[in-house]
Amino acid sequence: MTFLALWAEREAAIEKSEEKVVNIAKHLTHQQTAMIGETEQLTRFLANTIAAEPNLPDTCPSYFYQIQELYTNVANIGVVDDKGNLICVTNGIVKNVSISDRQYFKNAIANKSFSIGYFQYDRSIQAPSVNFAHPIIDKREQLKGVVVSVIALDWWSAALDKAEFPMGSNAVIADSNGLVLASYPNSLLPLGEKINNKHFLHSDSSLAMFKDDNNVNQIFHRATIYNDINNNNLEIYITSPTDKYINRANKHFLETIILFFSAILIIAFIGHHLIKKSIFYPIEKLSQATDLLAQGNMPAHKIKPNSPELSALYTRFEAMAETRLQTEADLKNKHDELTGLLNALPDMYLRFNNTGTILNVSGTIIPLFAASSKLPENLLDILPEGITEQILSEASNREDVITFDFKISTGVVDHYFEANINHLEKSDELILVLRDISQRKVNEDSLHLASLVYGNSSESMAITDANGIIFDVNPAFCETTQYSKDEVIGHSTRILSSGEHSKEFYEKIWASINATGRWQGEIINRKKNGVLFTEWLNIDTVYDENNKPARRIAIFTDLTEKIQANKTIWRQAHFDHLTDLPNRLELKKRLNKQFSNANNESFVVMLLDIDHFKDINDTLGHHYGDNLLKVVSQRIVNSAKNAEFVARIGGDEFVIVFNHIKSTRHINQIASNILQSLSSAIHVENEEVFISASMGIACAPEDGENTEQLLKAADQAMYKAKNNGRNGFEFFSRDMREQAQARMLLLKDLRCAIEYNQFELFYQPIVSLNGLHIHKAEGLIRWQHPQKGLISPIAFIPLAEETRQINAIGQFVFSQAIETLTDIKKFTDDDFQISVNVSPVQLSTANSGIDDWYAMLDAAKISPSSIVAEITEGLMVNPEELTQKRLKQIVKSGMQLALDDFGTGYSSLAYLQEMDTDYLKIDKRFVDNIKADSQELSLCEAIIVMAHQLGLKVIAEGIETPLQYQLLTEAGCDYGQGYLFSKPLNKSDFMVLIAEKKVILSK
């Protein structure tokens, strides 16, 4: 006890020395904190004073200088605008100084509060400093700028150097970045450098003991001087030697110990003799007896020491031994009971020490940890290294009970465990209880997922009891019905009833639910605001363990938007978006309904098409055309008030349907009125336009037994009206259908003719009228139909041009002409020419094949001049760019041009000269009636003279009599062709003819 008292006295002396150093540090900290607090009050006062002024001062007020004289620690005071530009200072540079990049300025602006800076080199006073800023905020809470106070670090170090410290003490004041702001002594650490003296680096400890490099005991103290709202703080670090106090305590301790042990030795010598006699010997006997008691055995003979005290002690030991033996027996029974209980529980119990060594394992061995029959010796034998380290780390906290969860992954399945760690009293041993909570985790995850689905589902959900009383609803239910959860819980689902359904409707629902446990269907309910909405409702039932309904789950989707969208889609699909009239789909639907009418009543369909509407779109634009169509549709509707309906079926086509027509005269009157309504001027966007329309009329069921037939009949009648000059109407007739059917059949056969090579090129010689020599030939297409025989081009060329089949036919003609020219070159000169007719469609179609002709000629080694392209006059004045480009390309390539049927079209001399034409062909109509002194002869003579003047050769077509031949020869015509010389011949006959190089006039 004496030793402990002395040691305690020594420790108290050391603690007192520590307390003295701490008090010095606290006093110094208080001084520095007070200084910073005064600076904050000063800066706030100046900021509030400036804020009361309407504008920031251009120069610092006089009281700035007075205050600076009072506060010696403040080296400079300045005003800065909200952009960071320095307006005025009491000391230093003002012009072109900005502090917008300084963090203390940014913090003061951002948080509108007092802010402390870091170590910096002040741009105004040109010296190291730490700055403080306070925002200037006017009465309207508008930020105008900041007031900045500057403490020069030279002053701070000098002030710190004057502080009273114990001998050998060191001190440093640093900012949040650990940069030195002041030090004691002044030369200890350079200003602005990071604290690198290990004596000041003790992690985050505020108080620590250490030995310096000279093995001197030092005490370290760290304290925060100031901390602003941005967590920027100023801290002071102090170290002070404590060896003087420790040496004084050690000296007093040693002196007292020496005196104490001297007294002990004297007392021990005297007492040894007495104790040996009266205590040691009796105790030896007693020890022998207690050894037996310690082994759990009672001595065979009672020992009675001479000393009454030892005799009483022995009696107590004997009673204690009996108690101990009984207690051990009771503990064994309890241990057996506890072991049985632990083995019955699903947990695994491990007793281990703080190194992880397992001392005992009990309870249920978890299968994952039972890979070996050998009991584990260390936690690492059954647990991963990371989990073991976590357990040992948690165990070091010495808390009563520590609980945490962890996961072990086997690569296939994740196992989750709950660990409970208990410290044993007065021992370094611990109890670890492991419980497998994998299934609980699965259940929790499932419950959480179900909760997420329930809470975040876009489907509205409600949970009720078996009778429809609402137990819970999800957010989507509240959003859809506009009822809050509190407003519906405890109420029946009848709160949503709309009154739109009968009692029988709800009885059928409940009958289905009671019978099958579920129902689904469409139902109309009412929201809180009274608005009706249609929903798709699914009801399911959850049953209890007795198979009785426990809960009903109702899930529904609001179909209102879908129904409205379907209506919109239907409207867009069945009505024209421009005129809001029924479209083709709706027209067919209504006509089909008319035809399915059991009364089979007659009705009339009028199909109207605006004449030359394409020209309006091309000249004025499609926007103008759309507005015109709106006006036209309105006029049609207004003039056909008795019509069943008016439809727009596409482009500029309208259909008007009438029921209950009295007579043909009545139909004529209606059609005339509609056309008349369109004839007056139409004003659209400041433009005045006049239009006309063509109309086809078909009557049901006479002109068509179904919708398609009837519309087709009206369409055919409309095209007849256009062919008859437009701006009129025509009734459908049977011959139109027959012509249309014949046209369709011809078109079908035409496509087959191209596919099965049913075309053949015939050749009609073109002879020189002076010597009857054959210099040229015109290639004429013929169609050898398998059933109808030879078909003339007049019958199929117009249809081929309309359907663009003429492109394939034109390629066939050109390739046959090249093949024939190749054969002719074998026995005649290279000047022989074959003329081929070129359709306007070939010239205006991008992929017609004309552009391939030049390569085909090169491949066959045929001169381009061997081909004469025959075109009509209309092509020469065609403004279409591609047509003109191709015509010029034909001339440029070396092929020659012949103008066919001259005199029947435009007869433009300007274009004739510009296009560099080589031949004019006089049409057969002029040659047929030619006689001496006739007008036809005069026309032919004029054409011939004009052509020769332009440097062109003339070819006369259709020469069939010697008189025609004689008159044209006398008129100076160059070439002729016709039956007088030869009819068109197939290739083999033509090759025989040209072998003779001269023709014999036919009789």
Secondary structure as the mmCIF struct_conf table of DSSP 4:
data_model
#
loop_
_struct_conf.conf_type_id
_struct_conf.id
_struct_conf.beg_label_comp_id
_struct_conf.beg_label_asym_id
_struct_conf.beg_label_seq_id
_struct_conf.end_label_comp_id
_struct_conf.end_label_asym_id
_struct_conf.end_label_seq_id
HELX_RH_AL_P HELX_RH_AL_P1 THR A 2 ALA A 51
TURN_TY1_P TURN_TY1_P1 ALA A 52 ALA A 52
BEND BEND1 GLU A 53 ASN A 55
BEND BEND2 ASP A 58 THR A 59
HELX_RH_AL_P HELX_RH_AL_P2 SER A 62 LEU A 70
TURN_TY1_P TURN_TY1_P2 THR A 72 ASN A 73
STRN STRN1 ASN A 76 ASP A 81
TURN_TY1_P TURN_TY1_P3 ASP A 82 LYS A 83
BEND BEND3 GLY A 84 GLY A 84
STRN STRN2 ASN A 85 ASN A 85
STRN STRN3 LEU A 86 VAL A 89
BEND BEND4 THR A 90 GLY A 92
TURN_TY1_P TURN_TY1_P4 LYS A 95 ASN A 96
STRN STRN4 SER A 98 SER A 98
TURN_TY1_P TURN_TY1_P5 SER A 100 ASP A 101
HELX_RH_AL_P HELX_RH_AL_P3 GLN A 103 ASN A 111
TURN_TY1_P TURN_TY1_P6 LYS A 112 LYS A 112
BEND BEND5 SER A 113 SER A 113
STRN STRN5 SER A 115 ILE A 116
BEND BEND6 PHE A 119 PHE A 119
STRN STRN6 GLN A 120 ASP A 122
TURN_TY1_P TURN_TY1_P7 ARG A 123 GLN A 126
STRN STRN7 ALA A 127 ILE A 137
TURN_TY1_P TURN_TY1_P8 LYS A 139 ARG A 140
STRN STRN8 LEU A 143 ALA A 152
HELX_RH_AL_P HELX_RH_AL_P4 LEU A 153 ASP A 161
TURN_TY1_P TURN_TY1_P9 LYS A 162 LYS A 162
BEND BEND7 ALA A 163 ALA A 163
TURN_TY1_P TURN_TY1_P10 MET A 167 GLY A 168
STRN STRN9 ASN A 170 ALA A 174
TURN_TY1_P TURN_TY1_P11 SER A 176 ASN A 177
STRN STRN10 LEU A 179 LEU A 179
STRN STRN11 VAL A 180 TYR A 184
BEND BEND8 PRO A 185 PRO A 185
TURN_TY1_P TURN_TY1_P12 ASN A 186 SER A 187
BEND BEND9 LEU A 188 LEU A 189
TURN_TY1_P TURN_TY1_P13 LEU A 191 GLY A 192
BEND BEND10 GLU A 193 GLU A 193
STRN STRN12 LYS A 194 LYS A 194
HELX_RH_3T_P HELX_RH_3T_P1 LYS A 198 PHE A 200
TURN_TY1_P TURN_TY1_P14 SER A 203 ASP A 204
BEND BEND11 SER A 206 SER A 206
STRN STRN13 LEU A 207 LYS A 211
TURN_TY1_P TURN_TY1_P15 ASP A 213 ASN A 214
BEND BEND12 ASN A 215 ASN A 215
STRN STRN14 ASN A 217 ASN A 227
TURN_TY1_P TURN_TY1_P16 ILE A 229 ASN A 230
BEND BEND13 ASN A 231 ASN A 231
STRN STRN15 ASN A 233 PRO A 241
HELX_RH_AL_P HELX_RH_AL_P5 ASP A 243 ILE A 275
HELX_RH_PI_P HELX_RH_PI_P1 LYS A 276 PHE A 280
HELX_RH_AL_P HELX_RH_AL_P6 TYR A 281 ALA A 294
TURN_TY1_P TURN_TY1_P17 GLN A 295 GLY A 296
BEND BEND14 ALA A 300 HIS A 301
BEND BEND15 ASN A 306 SER A 307
HELX_RH_AL_P HELX_RH_AL_P7 PRO A 308 ALA A 344
BEND BEND16 LEU A 345 PRO A 346
STRN STRN16 MET A 348 ASN A 353
TURN_TY1_P TURN_TY1_P18 ASN A 354 THR A 355
STRN STRN17 THR A 357 THR A 357
STRN STRN18 ILE A 358 GLY A 363
HELX_LH_PP_P HELX_LH_PP_P1 THR A 364 ILE A 366
HELX_RH_3T_P HELX_RH_3T_P2 PRO A 367 PHE A 369
BEND BEND17 ALA A 371 LYS A 374
HELX_LH_PP_P HELX_LH_PP_P2 LEU A 375 PRO A 376
BEND BEND18 GLU A 377 GLU A 377
STRN STRN19 ASN A 378 ASN A 378
HELX_RH_3T_P HELX_RH_3T_P3 LEU A 379 ASP A 381
TURN_TY1_P TURN_TY1_P19 ILE A 382 ILE A 382
BEND BEND19 LEU A 383 LEU A 383
HELX_RH_AL_P HELX_RH_AL_P8 GLU A 385 ALA A 395
TURN_TY1_P TURN_TY1_P20 SER A 396 ASN A 397
BEND BEND20 ASP A 400 ASP A 400
STRN STRN20 VAL A 401 SER A 409
BEND BEND21 GLY A 411 VAL A 412
STRN STRN21 ASP A 414 HIS A 423
HELX_LH_PP_P HELX_LH_PP_P3 LEU A 424 LEU A 424
TURN_TY1_P TURN_TY1_P21 GLU A 425 LYS A 426
BEND BEND22 SER A 427 ASP A 428
STRN STRN22 GLU A 429 ASP A 436
HELX_RH_AL_P HELX_RH_AL_P9 SER A 438 ASN A 456
BEND BEND23 SER A 458 GLU A 459
STRN STRN23 SER A 460 THR A 464
TURN_TY1_P TURN_TY1_P22 ALA A 466 ASN A 467
BEND BEND24 GLY A 468 GLY A 468
STRN STRN24 ILE A 469 ILE A 469
STRN STRN25 ILE A 470 VAL A 473
HELX_RH_AL_P HELX_RH_AL_P10 PRO A 475 THR A 481
HELX_RH_AL_P HELX_RH_AL_P11 LYS A 485 VAL A 488
TURN_TY1_P TURN_TY1_P23 ILE A 489 GLY A 490
BEND BEND25 HIS A 491 HIS A 491
STRN STRN26 SER A 492 SER A 492
HELX_RH_3T_P HELX_RH_3T_P4 THR A 493 LEU A 496
STRN STRN27 SER A 497 SER A 497
BEND BEND26 GLY A 499 GLY A 499
BEND BEND27 HIS A 501 HIS A 501
HELX_RH_AL_P HELX_RH_AL_P12 LYS A 503 THR A 516
BEND BEND28 GLY A 517 GLY A 517
STRN STRN28 ARG A 518 ARG A 526
TURN_TY1_P TURN_TY1_P24 LYS A 528 ASN A 529
BEND BEND29 GLY A 530 GLY A 530
STRN STRN29 LEU A 532 TYR A 543
TURN_TY1_P TURN_TY1_P25 GLU A 545 ASN A 546
BEND BEND30 ASN A 547 ASN A 547
STRN STRN30 PRO A 549 ASP A 558
HELX_RH_AL_P HELX_RH_AL_P13 THR A 560 HIS A 574
STRN STRN31 PHE A 575 PHE A 575
TURN_TY1_P TURN_TY1_P26 HIS A 577 THR A 579
STRN STRN32 PRO A 582 PRO A 582
HELX_RH_AL_P HELX_RH_AL_P14 ARG A 584 PHE A 595
TURN_TY1_P TURN_TY1_P27 SER A 596 SER A 596
TURN_TY1_P TURN_TY1_P28 ALA A 598 ASN A 599
STRN STRN33 PHE A 603 ILE A 610
TURN_TY1_P TURN_TY1_P29 ASP A 611 HIS A 612
HELX_RH_AL_P HELX_RH_AL_P15 PHE A 613 LEU A 620
HELX_RH_AL_P HELX_RH_AL_P16 HIS A 622 SER A 639
TURN_TY1_P TURN_TY1_P30 ALA A 640 ASN A 642
BEND BEND31 ALA A 643 GLU A 644
STRN STRN34 PHE A 645 GLY A 650
TURN_TY1_P TURN_TY1_P31 GLY A 651 ASP A 652
STRN STRN35 GLU A 653 ASN A 659
BEND BEND32 HIS A 660 HIS A 660
HELX_RH_AL_P HELX_RH_AL_P17 THR A 664 SER A 679
BEND BEND33 SER A 680 SER A 680
STRN STRN36 ILE A 682 VAL A 684
TURN_TY1_P TURN_TY1_P32 GLU A 685 ASN A 686
STRN STRN37 GLU A 687 VAL A 689
STRN STRN38 ALA A 693 ALA A 700
TURN_TY1_P TURN_TY1_P33 PRO A 701 GLU A 702
BEND BEND34 ASP A 703 ASP A 703
BEND BEND35 GLU A 705 ASN A 706
HELX_RH_AL_P HELX_RH_AL_P18 THR A 707 ASN A 723
TURN_TY1_P TURN_TY1_P34 ASN A 724 GLY A 725
BEND BEND36 ARG A 726 GLY A 728
STRN STRN39 PHE A 729 PHE A 731
HELX_RH_AL_P HELX_RH_AL_P19 ARG A 734 GLU A 755
TURN_TY1_P TURN_TY1_P35 TYR A 756 ASN A 757
STRN STRN40 PHE A 759 SER A 768
TURN_TY1_P TURN_TY1_P36 LEU A 769 GLY A 771
STRN STRN41 HIS A 773 HIS A 773
STRN STRN42 ILE A 774 HIS A 785
TURN_TY1_P TURN_TY1_P37 PRO A 786 LYS A 788
STRN STRN43 GLY A 789 ILE A 791
HELX_RH_AL_P HELX_RH_AL_P20 PRO A 793 GLU A 802
TURN_TY1_P TURN_TY1_P38 THR A 803 GLN A 805
HELX_RH_AL_P HELX_RH_AL_P21 ILE A 806 ILE A 824
TURN_TY1_P TURN_TY1_P39 LYS A 825 PHE A 827
BEND BEND37 THR A 828 THR A 828
TURN_TY1_P TURN_TY1_P40 ASP A 830 ASP A 831
STRN STRN44 GLN A 833 ASN A 837
HELX_RH_AL_P HELX_RH_AL_P22 PRO A 840 SER A 844
TURN_TY1_P TURN_TY1_P41 ALA A 846 ASN A 847
BEND BEND38 SER A 848 GLY A 849
HELX_RH_3T_P HELX_RH_3T_P5 ILE A 850 ASP A 852
HELX_RH_AL_P HELX_RH_AL_P23 TRP A 853 ALA A 860
TURN_TY1_P TURN_TY1_P42 LYS A 861 LYS A 861
HELX_RH_3T_P HELX_RH_3T_P6 PRO A 864 SER A 866
STRN STRN45 ILE A 867 THR A 872
HELX_RH_AL_P HELX_RH_AL_P24 GLU A 873 MET A 876
TURN_TY1_P TURN_TY1_P43 VAL A 877 VAL A 877
HELX_RH_AL_P HELX_RH_AL_P25 GLU A 881 SER A 893
TURN_TY1_P TURN_TY1_P44 GLY A 894 GLY A 894
STRN STRN46 GLN A 896 PHE A 902
TURN_TY1_P TURN_TY1_P45 GLY A 903 GLY A 903
BEND BEND39 THR A 904 GLY A 905
HELX_RH_AL_P HELX_RH_AL_P26 LEU A 909 GLU A 914
TURN_TY1_P TURN_TY1_P46 MET A 915 ASP A 916
STRN STRN47 TYR A 919 ILE A 922
HELX_RH_AL_P HELX_RH_AL_P27 LYS A 924 ASP A 928
TURN_TY1_P TURN_TY1_P47 ASN A 929 ASN A 929
TURN_TY1_P TURN_TY1_P48 ALA A 932 ASP A 933
HELX_RH_AL_P HELX_RH_AL_P28 GLN A 935 GLN A 949
TURN_TY1_P TURN_TY1_P49 LEU A 950 GLY A 951
STRN STRN48 LYS A 953 ALA A 956
BEND BEND40 THR A 961 THR A 961
HELX_RH_AL_P HELX_RH_AL_P29 PRO A 962 GLU A 970
TURN_TY1_P TURN_TY1_P50 ALA A 971 GLY A 972
STRN STRN49 TYR A 975 GLY A 976
BEND BEND41 GLY A 978 GLY A 978
TURN_TY1_P TURN_TY1_P51 TYR A 979 PHE A 981
STRN STRN50 LEU A 985 LEU A 985
HELX_RH_AL_P HELX_RH_AL_P30 LYS A 987 GLU A 996
TURN_TY1_P TURN_TY1_P52 LYS A 997 LYS A 997
STRN STRN51 LYS A 998 LYS A 998
#
